[in-house]
């Protein structure tokens, strides 16, 4: 391979449709960039990295991959998404950030964990109020129902819809060492899941969580009124610029024509054709190819990877 050819490495898990489609799309353009599956078997200290860009779809599940990617960044590789910010984010901070930015968000309370790892002694917990002031939190959130979910995590794991205090206690007792969040439930009338690529390209898709997975994306290009679509696109861009994500999904629950950002830290979003449908899948393949080729060739200005939100808040 010529030294002038830039390489894109694709780090994937079990997904089967997007990775080969992306690799084929990049390679058929003959833009001086080639894409390939990345393979690694151990990393030496300060080891040089052969890739101009790495697309990370799986390091949240494999700790060694995240370790490898952090060194890759040190060597000058652009990683989509940046592993340093991804390692640090959590959904509660995101809720606080959006409130600072003036973007509508469900009211949220972070909770102490139900349980702790072996070795944590009572004295280590003496800063905690006991018992948890459940009634105060319920009043702040505006009354039942609530959503109880992890401050970290995804894939709809350990997510509970709570209708009364007994249900809340029962669910909380199942959460173990997770740091959980209690969140206002938005009884939405419409729901948009926005795929955001490169902090600029936004595709709002009608999303129905009541449908069986993976058939929750609904093909309807006119499900949003023009002014509402414009606001959602604006906020989706602002959120991703603040978080520094180059691929993400941002979900808005819409009630009384007001969009509430519900879930927006999905830096390895579902790109499978079985989810996105034949209608939307090509857009994701093409926009990701555009982004990664531009990044590999130095043709796209990339926002600072860390602490973007402080500049946005103080601007």
SULCORWO-V525859 format. One record per pair of residues at least 6 apart in sequence whose ideal C-beta (glycine too) atoms are under 6 Angstrom apart, sorted by the first residue. I is the first residue (numbers start at 0). GAP is how many residues later the second one is. Records with the same first field share a line. If there is no record, write none. Layout:
# SULCORWO-V525859
I: GAP, GAP
This chain:
# SULCORWO-V525859
4: 27, 29
5: 27, 46, 290
6: 27, 43, 44
7: 27, 45, 284, 288
8: 29, 42, 45
9: 9, 27, 45
10: 27, 45, 47
11: 7, 45, 46
12: 45
14: 257
16: 255, 256
17: 253
20: 264
21: 263, 266
22: 12
24: 260, 264
25: 9, 263
26: 7, 8
30: 262
32: 260, 263
39: 28
42: 25, 28
47: 27
48: 23, 26, 28
50: 26
51: 244
52: 25, 239, 242, 243
53: 18, 23, 25
54: 25
55: 13, 23
56: 211
58: 6, 7, 10
65: 17
68: 10, 14
69: 13
71: 7
72: 6
77: 217
79: 166, 167
80: 164, 165, 186
81: 162, 223
84: 159, 220, 221
85: 181
88: 176
89: 61, 62
90: 60, 174
91: 18, 59, 89
93: 171
94: 10, 13
96: 212
97: 7, 163
98: 6
99: 213
102: 132, 158
103: 154, 156
104: 155, 156
105: 77, 78, 80, 154
106: 34, 77
107: 73, 75
108: 28, 73
109: 71
110: 69, 71
111: 16
112: 64, 66
113: 58, 61
114: 61, 62
136: 45
140: 43
141: 42
143: 19, 20
144: 16, 17, 18, 40
145: 16, 36, 39
146: 36, 38
147: 12, 14, 23, 32, 34
148: 10, 32
149: 8, 28, 30
150: 28, 30
159: 11
161: 6
185: 67, 69, 74
187: 65, 66, 67
188: 66
189: 64
190: 16, 62
191: 12, 40, 60
192: 12, 14, 56, 58
193: 8, 10, 42, 56
194: 8, 54
195: 6, 40, 44, 52, 54
196: 50, 90, 91, 94
197: 48, 93
198: 41, 42
200: 86
201: 31, 34
202: 80
203: 28
204: 12, 75
205: 12, 14, 17
206: 9
207: 8, 10
213: 60, 61
216: 58, 59, 60
218: 58, 60
231: 20, 27
235: 14
238: 11, 25
239: 8
241: 66, 67, 70
243: 61, 64
244: 22
247: 18, 19
248: 17, 20
249: 14
250: 11, 12
251: 7, 9
252: 7, 9
270: 13
272: 8
293: 6
